[in-house]
């Protein structure tokens, strides 16, 4: 095909180049179609202009790679398109290969399945490139990817027809409940020691919590000392929280022991907290951190940006979970240059993440339960007391922990003030899941089960706050109070 420009310049787009671009477009769409099929229950969340935007950018990047390699590698255009397509497809098999290796390797090797799957993918990519000039290899790639495209396409249309009916039933159920209740903010402060422990082990007058106490009291918050959870680690504490059961795995035979946090929030799972929230017409929304978040578990729990036009990083992150991107990112985190020059822990600041999603004047009262899992003051301790970033040292350094703890107290007050302006009538709970590292693992500087508990004193209820208002007890109390108010 020939095109004229200014009657003097000419350029040609060969038939092979057009066919190659179609091959790349079709085969690169496999993981995108599969992503919709897997998340069909949340199709309203997935299918938006961000999805189309990311897909177009993805195709343009692949076509740019094709154009560059075309000039460097002496191979047929169609063959090159096949190689780019199979390499792209292999990247999205990281999760599947990792799962296969975990279930088939010995105990010792299971700890290295992620690295092994990455090496296998790189080996397969190398083999694809080596045999790129072979006609038989290219025919195999075309047939193989065509079968994959047919499979995900069939799965997409089959799932779409079924879940549309389910989705309609959900909408009808939601519309039947009309009463709105106050929004609930349940904030987990990972590894936050109780104030009484802090005051016991930090005696310096410069480390006083008096200013912090005066500030939260001013906004009608009560602190509850001597509060303790049943577990000394996050997985146990948060699994108990979502089951609303202190000893979820020991005494309750109805609980699936394999469903721990965050897997307990995967689509199809229906823990007790989610059930009760649905009965009360509450929508559940989850703000996590770099270790566990809605994008890796259940995109339906992610909060959409309130702006009409925004870049949906949650959607992009969810799409990339099947690739080794997260693993490569974790490797980069260990490089000193990256630590020193990039703010890699910003996602762990759940308070800031939430504020970015809510830039409107006030937050609508629409019966929403916001589960915010703030990563700090968990190690690495990357803040000084004024919340300036610094290099992390040791997770057993009590002075380093102290600085991050004091920073979090400032972040709490800042968020309290924010909610007072944006959602004044909300029910708010700040709690830790367990005590800090030395207390949880070595019983030093406090009991590992002791937790920080700060609750807004605006819950209308006939019953008194329980003596030990830990994660489970506090939630059961709040839910009972809301039910009695209906």
C-alpha positions in Angstrom: 0.0 0.0 0.0 1.3 3.4 -1.0 0.6 6.8 0.6 1.6 10.2 -0.5 2.7 13.1 1.7 3.2 16.6 0.3 3.5 15.1 -3.2 7.2 14.5 -2.5 7.6 12.1 0.5 6.4 8.6 0.3 6.2 5.7 2.7 5.0 2.2 2.4 3.1 -0.1 4.8 3.6 -3.6 3.6 0.9 -6.2 3.7 3.1 -8.2 6.1 3.3 -5.3 8.5 -0.5 -4.9 8.6 -1.0 -8.7 9.2 1.7 -8.6 11.9 -0.1 -5.7 13.7 -3.4 -7.7 13.6 -1.6 -10.8 15.0 -0.2 -8.7 17.9 -3.6 -7.0 18.5 -5.5 -10.3 18.6 -3.0 -12.4 20.6 -2.2 -9.6 23.1 -5.9 -9.4 23.9 -5.9 -12.9 25.4 -5.0 -11.8 29.0 -7.3 -8.8 28.7 -10.3 -11.0 27.8 -9.4 -13.5 30.4 -9.2 -10.7 33.0 -12.8 -9.6 32.2 -14.0 -13.3 32.4 -12.4 -13.8 35.8 -13.8 -10.6 37.2 -17.2 -10.8 35.5 -19.1 -10.3 38.8 -17.4 -6.9 39.0 -17.9 -6.0 35.3 -19.0 -2.4 36.1 -15.7 -1.9 37.9 -13.6 -3.5 35.2 -15.1 -2.2 32.0 -14.5 1.5 32.0 -12.6 3.9 29.9 -9.4 3.1 31.9 -9.6 -0.5 30.7 -9.8 0.7 27.0 -7.0 3.3 27.7 -4.7 0.7 29.2 -5.4 -1.8 26.4 -4.6 0.8 23.7 -1.3 1.8 25.5 -0.4 -1.9 25.8 -0.9 -2.5 22.1 1.0 0.6 21.1 3.9 -0.4 23.3 4.0 -3.9 21.7 3.8 -2.4 18.2 6.7 0.0 19.1 8.8 -3.0 20.2 7.9 -4.8 17.0 9.0 -1.7 14.9 12.3 -1.4 16.8 13.1 -5.1 16.6 12.1 -5.2 12.9 15.1 -3.0 12.1 17.5 -4.9 14.3 16.5 -8.5 13.6 16.5 -10.2 10.2 13.3 -12.2 10.4 10.0 -12.2 8.7 7.5 -9.6 10.0 4.9 -12.2 10.7 7.4 -14.5 12.5 8.5 -11.5 14.7 4.9 -10.7 15.6 4.4 -14.3 16.7 7.5 -14.2 18.9 6.4 -10.9 20.6 2.9 -12.4 21.1 4.1 -15.7 22.7 6.6 -13.8 24.9 3.8 -11.5 26.1 1.5 -14.5 26.7 4.3 -16.2 28.7 4.6 -13.2 31.1 1.0 -13.7 32.2 1.6 -17.4 33.0 3.8 -16.5 36.1 1.0 -17.0 38.6 -0.2 -20.3 37.0 3.4 -21.7 36.8 4.0 -20.6 40.4 0.8 -22.4 41.6 1.7 -25.6 39.7 5.2 -25.6 41.2 3.9 -25.0 44.8 1.7 -28.1 44.5 4.3 -30.4 42.9 7.7 -29.5 44.4 9.1 -30.8 47.6 8.9 -28.8 50.9 12.3 -27.3 50.5 11.9 -26.1 47.0 8.4 -24.6 47.7 10.1 -21.6 49.2 11.7 -20.8 45.8 8.7 -21.4 43.5 8.3 -17.7 42.6 12.0 -17.5 41.5 11.8 -20.8 39.7 8.7 -19.8 37.8 10.4 -16.6 36.7 13.5 -18.5 35.5 11.2 -20.9 33.6 9.5 -18.1 31.8 12.8 -16.5 30.8 14.0 -19.9 29.5 10.8 -20.3 27.4 11.2 -16.8 26.1 14.8 -17.5 25.1 13.8 -20.7 23.3 11.0 -18.8 21.4 13.6 -16.2 20.2 16.1 -18.9 19.2 13.6 -20.8 17.1 12.0 -17.6 15.7 13.2 -18.3 12.2 11.7 -21.8 12.0 8.5 -22.1 10.1 7.3 -25.1 12.2 7.9 -23.2 15.5 5.9 -20.2 14.2 3.0 -22.5 13.0 2.9 -24.0 16.5 2.8 -20.6 18.1 -0.1 -19.5 15.9 -2.2 -22.6 16.5 -1.4 -22.6 20.2 -2.3 -18.9 20.7 -5.4 -19.3 18.5 -6.6 -22.1 20.7 -6.0 -19.9 23.8 -7.9 -17.0 22.2 -10.8 -19.2 21.3 -10.8 -20.7 24.9 -10.8 -17.3 26.7 -13.4 -16.0 24.2 -15.7 -18.9 24.8 -15.2 -18.6 28.6 -16.0 -14.8 28.4 -19.3 -15.2 26.6 -20.3 -18.2 28.6 -19.6 -16.4 31.9 -21.2 -13.2 30.7 -24.6 -14.8 30.1 -24.6 -16.5 33.5 -23.3 -13.6 35.7 -25.6 -11.1 34.1 -28.6 -12.9 35.7 -26.8 -13.0 39.1 -25.9 -9.4 38.9 -29.5 -8.4 38.2 -30.6 -10.3 41.3 -28.0 -8.4 43.4 -29.2 -5.1 42.1 -32.8 -6.0 43.1 -31.7 -7.0 46.5 -29.8 -3.8 47.1 -32.7 -1.6 46.0 -35.0 -3.4 48.5 -33.1 -1.9 51.4 -33.5 1.9 51.5 -32.3 3.1 54.9 -28.9 4.6 55.1 -26.7 4.4 58.2 -23.6 6.3 59.2 -20.4 5.3 57.4 -18.0 3.1 59.4 -14.2 3.6 59.2 -12.4 0.6 60.7 -8.7 1.4 60.6 -6.1 -1.2 61.3 -2.8 0.3 62.5 -0.4 -2.6 61.8 1.8 -3.4 64.9 0.7 -0.3 66.9 1.6 -0.8 70.6 -1.0 0.4 73.2 -0.3 3.8 74.7 0.2 2.4 78.2 3.1 0.3 76.8 4.6 3.2 75.1 4.4 5.3 78.2 5.9 2.5 80.2 9.0 1.9 78.0 9.6 5.5 76.8 10.1 7.8 79.7 11.8 10.7 78.0 9.6 13.9 78.3 10.2 14.6 74.6 8.3 11.4 73.8 5.1 12.4 75.8 1.7 11.5 74.3 -0.1 14.3 76.2 -0.5 16.4 73.1 -1.9 13.4 71.2 -4.4 12.6 73.9 -5.6 16.2 74.1 -6.2 16.3 70.4 -8.3 13.1 70.1 -10.3 14.0 73.2 -11.1 17.3 71.6 -12.8 15.4 68.7 -14.8 13.1 71.1 -12.7 10.0 70.9 -12.1 7.5 73.7 -9.0 5.4 74.3 -9.5 1.9 75.8 -6.5 0.5 77.7 -5.9 -3.1 78.4 -7.3 -4.3 75.1 -6.0 -7.5 73.6 -6.5 -9.7 70.5 -6.3 -13.5 70.5 -3.5 -13.6 68.0 0.0 -12.1 67.7 0.2 -11.8 63.9 -1.8 -10.1 61.2 -3.2 -13.2 59.4 -4.8 -14.6 62.6 -6.1 -11.3 63.9 -7.7 -10.2 60.6 -9.1 -13.7 59.9 -10.8 -13.6 63.3 -12.0 -10.1 62.5 -13.7 -11.1 59.3 -15.2 -14.2 60.9 -16.3 -12.2 63.9 -14.9 -15.1 65.9 -12.0 -14.9 68.4 -10.8 -18.5 67.9 -12.0 -19.0 64.4 -9.9 -22.1 63.6 -9.8 -23.9 67.0 -13.5 -24.0 68.0 -15.6 -23.4 65.0 -16.0 -26.4 62.7 -18.0 -24.4 60.2 -15.0 -22.2 59.3 -12.8 -23.3 56.4 -9.4 -23.4 57.9 -7.7 -22.7 54.6 -9.5 -19.3 54.2 -7.3 -16.9 56.1 -6.8 -13.2 55.5 -6.6 -12.0 52.7 -7.9 -15.1 50.9 -11.0 -14.9 53.0 -12.1 -11.8 51.0 -11.8 -13.5 47.5 -14.9 -13.6 45.3 -17.2 -16.4 46.4 -16.0 -16.3 50.0 -18.6 -14.9 52.4 -17.2 -14.3 55.9 -19.5 -13.4 58.7 -18.6 -9.7 58.7 -19.5 -9.3 55.0 -22.8 -11.2 55.5 -23.9 -9.0 58.4 -22.9 -5.8 56.5 -25.0 -6.9 53.5 -28.0 -7.6 55.8 -27.6 -4.0 57.1 -27.3 -2.6 53.5 -23.6 -1.7 54.0 -21.2 -1.7 51.1 -17.7 -3.0 51.9 -14.7 -1.1 50.6 -11.1 -2.0 51.3 -7.9 0.1 51.3 -4.9 -2.1 51.9 -1.2 -1.8 51.5 1.7 -3.2 49.6 1.4 -6.6 51.3 -2.3 -7.1 50.8 -4.9 -5.1 48.9 -8.2 -5.4 47.1 -6.5 -5.4 43.7 -4.8 -8.7 44.5 -7.8 -10.3 46.1 -11.2 -8.9 45.1 -11.4 -5.8 42.8 -15.1 -5.4 43.7 -14.0 -4.2 47.1 -11.8 -1.4 45.6 -13.1 2.1 45.8 -13.6 3.9 42.5 -12.3 7.5 42.2 -14.9 10.1 42.7 -13.6 12.2 39.8 -15.3 11.5 36.5 -11.9 11.3 34.8 -9.1 9.6 36.7 -6.3 7.0 36.1 -7.4 3.8 37.8 -4.2 2.3 39.2 -6.2 -0.3 41.1 -7.5 -1.7 37.8 -4.0 -1.8 36.3 -2.5 -3.4 39.4 -5.2 -6.1 39.4 -4.6 -6.8 35.8 -0.8 -7.3 36.4 -1.2 -9.7 39.3 -0.7 -12.7 37.0 2.7 -11.4 35.8 6.1 -11.3 37.7 5.9 -7.5 38.0 5.3 -7.7 41.7 8.2 -10.1 42.2 10.5 -7.9 40.2 9.3 -4.8 42.1 10.1 -6.6 45.4 13.6 -7.3 44.1 14.1 -3.6 43.2 13.0 -2.7 46.8 16.2 -4.3 48.0 18.5 -2.0 45.9 19.8 0.9 48.0 19.5 3.4 45.1 15.8 2.6 44.7 15.3 2.9 48.5 17.1 6.3 48.6 15.6 7.9 45.5 12.0 6.6 45.2 9.1 6.8 47.5 8.3 3.1 47.3 6.2 2.9 50.5 3.7 5.6 49.5 1.0 2.9 49.0 1.4 1.8 52.6 0.1 5.2 53.7 -3.6 4.3 53.6 -4.7 7.6 55.0 -3.2 9.5 52.0 -4.5 6.9 49.6 -8.0 7.3 50.9 -7.8 11.1 50.7 -6.7 10.9 47.1 -9.9 9.0 46.2 -12.1 11.5 48.1 -11.4 15.0 46.9 -15.0 16.1 47.1 -16.3 18.6 49.7 -17.9 15.9 51.8 -18.2 12.1 51.8 -21.7 10.9 51.0 -23.5 9.1 53.8 -24.5 5.9 52.0 -23.9 3.0 54.4 -20.3 2.2 53.5 -17.9 0.2 55.7 -14.4 1.4 54.9 -11.7 -1.1 56.0 -8.4 0.8 56.0 -5.3 -1.3 56.7 -2.6 1.3 57.5 0.8 -0.5 57.2 2.6 1.6 59.8 4.1 1.5 62.4 5.0 -2.0 61.1 8.7 -2.4 60.1 10.5 -1.2 58.1 10.5 1.9 60.2 10.8 4.6 57.5 9.5 7.7 59.3 10.9 10.1 61.9 8.4 11.5 64.4 7.5 14.3 62.0 6.7 11.8 59.3 9.7 12.6 57.2 11.0 9.7 55.2 14.3 8.2 56.3 16.3 5.0 55.7 15.0 2.0 57.6 17.5 0.3 60.0 16.6 -2.7 62.2 13.2 -4.0 62.9 14.3 -4.7 66.5 15.5 -1.2 67.2 13.1 0.3 69.7 14.2 3.9 69.0 13.4 3.4 65.3 10.0 2.0 66.2 9.4 4.9 68.6 9.9 7.5 65.9 7.5 5.7 63.5 4.9 5.3 66.3 5.0 9.0 67.0 4.6 9.7 63.3 1.5 7.5 63.3 -0.1 9.4 66.2 0.3 12.6 64.0 -1.3 10.8 61.1 -4.2 9.6 63.2 -4.9 13.2 64.4 -4.7 14.4 60.8 -7.2 11.8 59.7 -9.5 12.6 62.6 -9.6 16.2 61.5 -10.1 15.2 57.9 -13.1 13.0 58.8 -14.5 15.7 61.1 -14.7 17.9 58.0 -15.7 15.3 55.4 -17.9 12.8 57.4 -18.6 14.2 60.8 -21.2 11.6 61.9 -19.2 8.6 60.9 -18.4 5.7 63.3 -14.6 5.5 63.5 -12.4 2.9 65.1 -8.6 3.0 65.2 -7.1 -0.4 66.3 -3.9 -2.4 65.8 -4.0 -6.1 64.9 -1.2 -7.0 67.3 1.7 -5.4 69.2 5.1 -4.5 67.7 7.7 -6.9 66.5 9.7 -7.6 69.7 6.5 -7.9 71.8 4.8 -10.3 69.3 7.9 -12.5 68.7 10.0 -12.3 71.8 7.6 -11.0 74.5 9.8 -8.0 75.1 8.4 -4.5 75.7 4.9 -5.7 76.2 2.5 -8.5 75.4 2.2 -9.4 71.7 -1.6 -9.7 71.9 -2.0 -6.2 73.5 -3.4 -3.7 71.0 -4.1 0.1 70.6 -7.8 1.0 70.6 -9.3 4.4 69.9 -13.0 4.7 69.2 -15.2 7.8 68.4 -17.7 8.3 71.1 -20.8 8.7 68.9 -22.2 5.2 68.8 -25.9 5.3 69.8 -26.5 2.1 71.8 -28.3 0.8 74.8 -25.5 -1.7 75.6 -22.2 -0.7 77.1 -18.9 -0.9 75.3 -17.4 -4.4 76.1 -14.6 -4.6 78.7 -12.2 -5.8 76.1 -13.2 -4.0 72.9 -10.7 -5.7 70.6 -11.2 -6.2 66.8 -13.9 -8.8 67.1 -15.7 -7.5 70.1 -15.7 -3.9 68.8 -17.2 -4.9 65.5 -19.8 -7.2 67.1 -20.7 -4.3 69.4 -21.1 -1.8 66.6 -23.1 -4.2 64.4 -25.4 -5.0 67.3 -26.0 -1.3 68.0 -26.8 -0.6 64.4 -29.3 -3.5 64.3 -31.0 -2.2 67.5 -31.4 1.2 65.9 -33.2 0.0 62.8 
